[in-house]
Amino acid sequence: MATRGIDFANLSLKDALDLAILIEDEAQERYEDFAAQMDQHRTPEAAKFFRYMVENEAKHGRELTARRLQLFGDAPRSVTPAMIFDVEAPDFDAARAFMTPRKAMEAALASEVKAHAFFVAALPALKDVQVRALFEELREEELEHQHLVQIELAKLPPESGLSEEDFVDEPAPQ
């Protein structure tokens, strides 16, 4: 389940902004983890792409945070990280040793599709006009993000036909 304890029918604009910020933060953290994993596995091209996604998520999070600050100042938050899970963040098992840039981009694209589906699914429950407008805006931004990743994917040469399993050593007796 992507959210827990969030009443979309009664979601305030402040809480909706906080939710959107947390979604961006979670995705940013997961991409940071993936970039570090790719560094450990010596796959710098995939790590570079994940860092690109870190910056994209951070930029969007900063924009949402500035908007929240302008509208609500430092009013306390009632939406917490414990209330969301994997709304936009790539699946934990999406990162692989020896991951190609194409596989990294496909993982990011799947995350953007997942985020778009989240906002689409939430829209019917939203009653507040401002919250609905925000979610419609976020839904459209996820489509833009998908397009950006697709452009990067199109720049890549085709896959070699090898899989990451081709690079994994068989267990050896100790």
Helices and strands as residue ranges (DSSP letters): G 8-10, H 13-40, H 44-72, G 81-83, G 92-94, H 101-122, G 123-125, H 129-154, G 164-167
